[in-house]
């Protein structure tokens, strides 16, 4: 009996020793800091987090998120994840650019990836750490960028081919490059249709020539989404592309209730993420952030992670266009050819 107790004691000691040496090490930790739309925005933040959820399922990592309700939360949330020993910190959105760079420079051994941003980002007259993040490359940060103007170009063409009023529209949440890139591409696609078909479809809510358009000033107000859609419909638009996160869901609700307009979703396929509005969703401009975040996480887990820039395009399926509701065989073929021409360079979105 004493021998049995001795064996058990030795096994316990060995187990504790293995645990102390790393035999019981914790899982790789990856966490996201959201932008202002929140994790359940059914768009931007949710799509990025889907990449972490996939990593949890397929790679066995630990995943979590911290929500930002105001811009002052960005730095606080990043610091909390640093304090918790997070292995990979995923920040989501253009507005987190400065805070992410500041933290990355102060913690050079910490891995970061940021959606819709890349470094260096400083421009003439910018103050590093305030109006820009870094004047040099950051080797511990992978910037995830997306050529959403390519996919929005296809959406603009489809909208121009579908409108019955001859007017289509777009509006944004905040006037920042990751928002306006959709709007520029959309207008360019409409113009391409007009030129090729001898049409005169008008775009409301954005002008690339003036570099200005309509913005709600936020990514959260469903009421703003409704009122902007109502105003654009009153001006004659029957297809609207909101680039404003959850704000666009308010537009979708208005279109559904009034049967006066169709919606083009952004970031993810809204027939999946906002399926309650499927009947008024013409198509969606896809920004496959989930794939990019998953790939960044996998690289961090397997030791191949490095800083730099990832660019999602039509060619690598980083961006795309969801199925167009009611598209004729002729329109489908035209969109397929247009996609191929954008990939080859035969057609350009614009300067």
N, C-alpha and C positions, 0 to 999 in steps of 0.2 A: 504493500500500500504506500509506503514511504517513497519507493521508487516511482510509483505512478504520480504522486504529488510533485516529486522532483522534476519529472518529465514535463508535467503541465506548467510548472513554474518557469522552466527553461523556455518553453514555447511562448509563454506570455512575454518574457523578457525579450526574446528574439523578435516577436511581433512589434513591441514598442521600439526596439532598436531600428527595425526596418522603417517604421513610420517616421522616426526622427531623421533617418537618412534620406527620406524622400519616397519610400515605398508606398506611403499613403498620401502622396502629394495631391493637392486640390486641382480641379479642372482648370483649363485655360479660361480666362474671364474676358468677355467682350461686352461692351456696353455702349449705348447710344445716348447722346444728348440731343433732344429734339429742338426743332425750331418752334415758332410761336403757334403753329396750327395744332399742336398736340399729337399724341401717338395715335389717336382714333380719327385722324383727319380724312381717312379713306383715300388718301392721295400721297403727298410727299413724304411725311414722316412714317406713315404706315408702310409704304412700299419699301423704304430703306430698312425698316425694322424686320420686314419679312425675310430679308437676307440673313439677319441674325437668328431669327427663328429657324431658318433652314440649317444654319450652322449648328444650332443646338441639337437638332434632330439627326443630322448626318455626321457631324464631327465630334459630338459629345462635349461641346464647350458649355460654359455657363453664360447665359445671356440676360441682360436687364436693360432698362432705359430710365432716364431721368427727364421729366418734362420741364420745358421752359415756358413760363407764362408771360415773362417780360425779358427784355434784352439783358437786364442786370443779372438774370439767372444763369447766363451762359458760363461766365467765369466760375461762379459758385458751383455749378454742376460738374464742370470739368475738374475742379479741384477736389470735389468729393470722390470722383472716380479715381483720381490719382492717389488719394489717401487710402482708398480701398484696395490698392494694388491691382487695378484693372490692367490686363495685358494689352488689349487693343481698345482704344477709345474712338468711337465713330461720332463725329459731329455732323449735323445735317443742316446745310443751308449757307448761303452767301453771307448772311448776317453774323455767322459765327467765325468768319475768316480771321479777324484780328485776334480774338480771344484764343482761338486754336493755335495760331502761330506763336503767340506770347507763351502759352503753356508748353508748346513743343520746344521752343528755344530754351526755356528754363529747365526742361526735362529731356535732354537729348537721347536718353536710353528708352524713353517711352514711345511706343508705336501709336500713331494716329492715322486715321483716314477721314477725309472730309468730303461731303457730297456737294457738288456744284461749286467747287472752288479749287484753286491750285496756286502754287507759289513758284517764283517770286510774283508778288502782286502790286508792288509799289510803283507809283507813277510820278512824273515830275511834279514837285510841290507837295507830295504826300508826306505825312509824318509817320514814320515807322512805329508801330505799336498803338497808333491812334486812328489814322485814316487808311492805313494799310498794315498788312501783317508782317511781311518780310521782303527785304530787298534781294535776298539770295535764296537758292534752293534749300529746302529743309529735308535732309536725308531720312528723317524719321516720320515724314508725313506723305501719304499717298493722296493726291488730289483726284477725285472722281468727277470728270466733266462729261458733258453729253451734248451732242450736236442735235438738240431737239428742234432746231430750225429746219433740219432736213425732213423730219417726220411731220412737223407742223405745215411744211410746204405741201405735203401730200394731203393733209387735212384741209388746207385752204383750197386746193384744187377740187377735192371731193365736195366741199361746201358750195363752191361756185357752180359745180355741175348739178347740184341738187336743189338749190334755192328756187323758190317759186316767186319770190318778191323781187329778186334781183339785188337784194341787200343782205349781207352777212356781217357778223360783228364779233369783236373780241374785247375783253377788258382784263386788267390785271389787279393783283392785290397790292403790291408795293412796286414802285418803279426801280427795279434792280435788274441787272443783266440776265440772271436765270429766269426771270419772268418775261422780259421784253424779247428774249431770243425766240420764244414761242410766237409772239405777236408779229415779229418781223417775218418769220418763216410763213406764217399763215397768210399775211398780206401778199407775200411774194408768190405763194401758190395760187391765190386768186388772180393775181396779175398774169401769171403764166397761162392760166385757163383763158382769160380774156384775150390775150394775144393770139393764142392758138385757135380759138373758136370764134373770134370776131365778136366777143360778148362785151358787156359793160357792167359786170357785177361790181357793186360798191362795197367797200369795207368800212364799217363804222367802229369807232373806239380805238383806232390806232393808225398812225401815219409814220412810216419810216422816213419820209422826206422831212417831216417836221421833228422827227425823233421824240414824239410825244403821243399820249393817248389818255384813255380813261382808267383810273385806278381808285380802288376803294380805300386804300390806305391801311388795310389790314388783311389778315388771312383767316379770320374767325367768324365774322358776322354774317349769318344766314340772311338776316334782314337786308343787308347791303346787296347780297346776291340777288334777292328778289327784286329790289328797287332798281338795280342796274339793268336786269333783264327786262323789266317792265318798260323802262325808259327806252332801251334799244329797240324793243318791239314796237313801241309807239313811233319810233323813227323809221320803221319799215323792215327791220331785220327779222328773219325767220329762222336763222341758224346762229347760235352764239357759242363762242369758245371762251369760258372763264378760266383765267390762269391765276387762281387765287385760293387753292386748297379748299377747305370746307365752305368758303364763301360761295363757290360754284354750286354746291348742293342746294343753296337757296334759289339759285337760278333754275336748276333742274326742277325743283318743286313748283316754281312759277310756271314753267313751260308745261309741266304735266297737268297742273290744275286748270290752265287756260287753253290748252291745246293750240297755243299760238306760235310755238317755236320748238326747235330741236337743239340739243346740246352736244357739243364736242368736249369729251372729258380730257383730262391731262394727267400725266405721270403714270397712271395705271389704267387698266381696262375697266371703265366705270360700269359696264354691264355685269362685272364680277364684284367690284368693290362697293358699288352703289346700285345693286341690282333692282332695288325698288323703283328706279327711274329708267329701267331698260327701254320702255316704250318710247321715250323721248330722246334717247341717246343715238345720235347719228353714227359716231365713231369715237375713238379716243387716241390721243397722241401718247405713245408709250415711252416712258423713260425707265429703262430696266435697272433701276438703282438696286433692287434686291439681288440681282445677279452680280453686280459690281461689288456690293458689300460682302456678299458670300465669298467671292473670289479673293477679296482683300483679307478676310478672316482666315480662309484656308491657307493663304500664303504666310500669314503671321503664325499659324499653328505649325505648319511644316517647315518653318525657318527660311522661306524664300522671300519674305516680305522686304520691300525696299521702297523708299520714297520716290517721288516723281509724279507723273501725270498719266492717268488712264483716260482715254477718250472713247466714249460710246457713240457709235455711228450706225447708219443703216447697214454698212458693210459688215460690221461685226455683231449685229443685232443688239447693240447697246441702246438703240432707239428703234421705233417702228410705229406702224399704224394698225389699229385693230380693224376688224371687219366693218365695212360700211353698210349700214342698214339699208336694205332695198336696192343696193347697187346693181345696175344692169351689167350684163356681160361686157358691154362696150366700155363702161366706166371702170370695171375691174381690170380689164386689159390695159386701159390707159394708165391706171395707177401702177400696175406692174411694170409697164415700160418706163414710166416716170421714175420709179424707184431705181430701176437698173441704170437709167441715165444719170441720176444723182450720184449713184455709186461710182460710175465710170468717169464722171466729170463732164459728160456731154451736156448736162444741165447744171446750172449753178444757182444756189439759193439767192446769192447776191453778195455785195461787198461786205 
